[in-house]
Amino acid sequence: MVFAMQPYRYHVLVCDRQKPEGVPCRSARGSRSFVDALRKEVAAQGLADQVQITPCGSLGLCERGPNIVVYP
């Protein structure tokens, strides 16, 4: 039996990179709780089968706050 997995409609990449002490980064500012809250809200809106949330490495501009990329 083969199961065909449907692609997600949206893919959200959220910076969660850890950097050395004193270097601006999202993990030091609570990115894990941000990812958890985003996943909860996606589920609450009934979109868990359409939106994939993925923690990733640095997206740049870390000193400006949360960094996310949404595809498409």
C-alpha positions as CSV (number, residue, x, y, z in Angstrom):
1,M,0.0,0.0,0.0
2,V,1.4,3.4,-1.0
3,F,0.3,6.6,0.8
4,A,0.5,9.8,-1.2
5,M,1.4,12.7,1.0
6,Q,-0.1,16.0,0.0
7,P,2.2,19.0,0.0
8,Y,1.6,21.8,2.5
9,R,0.1,25.0,1.0
10,Y,2.5,27.2,3.0
11,H,5.9,26.5,4.5
12,V,7.0,28.9,7.3
13,L,10.7,28.9,8.2
14,V,11.4,30.5,11.6
15,C,15.0,31.4,12.7
16,D,16.0,29.4,15.8
17,R,19.8,29.6,15.5
18,Q,21.8,29.6,18.6
19,K,24.8,31.9,18.6
20,P,27.6,32.6,21.2
21,E,26.8,34.6,24.3
22,G,26.4,38.3,23.5
23,V,25.7,37.8,19.8
24,P,22.1,38.8,18.8
25,C,20.0,35.8,18.0
26,R,16.4,34.6,18.2
27,S,17.0,31.6,20.4
28,A,18.2,34.0,23.2
29,R,15.0,36.0,22.8
30,G,12.5,33.1,23.0
31,S,12.2,31.9,19.5
32,R,11.2,28.4,20.7
33,S,8.2,29.8,22.5
34,F,7.4,31.8,19.4
35,V,7.5,28.7,17.2
36,D,5.3,26.9,19.8
37,A,2.8,29.8,19.8
38,L,2.7,29.9,16.0
39,R,2.1,26.2,15.8
40,K,-0.8,26.4,18.3
41,E,-2.4,29.3,16.4
42,V,-2.1,27.4,13.1
43,A,-3.8,24.4,14.7
44,A,-6.5,26.6,16.4
45,Q,-7.3,28.1,13.0
46,G,-7.7,24.6,11.5
47,L,-4.7,25.0,9.2
48,A,-2.3,22.3,10.5
49,D,-2.8,20.3,7.3
50,Q,-2.0,23.3,5.1
51,V,0.9,25.1,7.0
52,Q,4.3,23.5,7.9
53,I,6.3,25.4,10.6
54,T,10.0,24.6,10.5
55,P,12.7,26.0,12.8
56,C,15.8,26.8,10.8
57,G,19.2,28.4,11.0
58,S,19.9,32.1,10.7
59,L,18.0,34.2,8.2
60,G,20.0,37.3,8.9
61,L,19.0,40.6,10.6
62,C,18.9,38.9,14.0
63,E,19.2,42.1,15.9
64,R,15.9,43.3,14.4
65,G,13.7,40.7,16.0
66,P,11.9,37.6,14.8
67,N,12.8,36.4,11.3
68,I,10.4,34.2,9.3
69,V,10.1,33.3,5.7
70,V,6.8,32.1,4.2
71,Y,6.7,30.1,1.0
72,P,5.1,30.6,-1.5
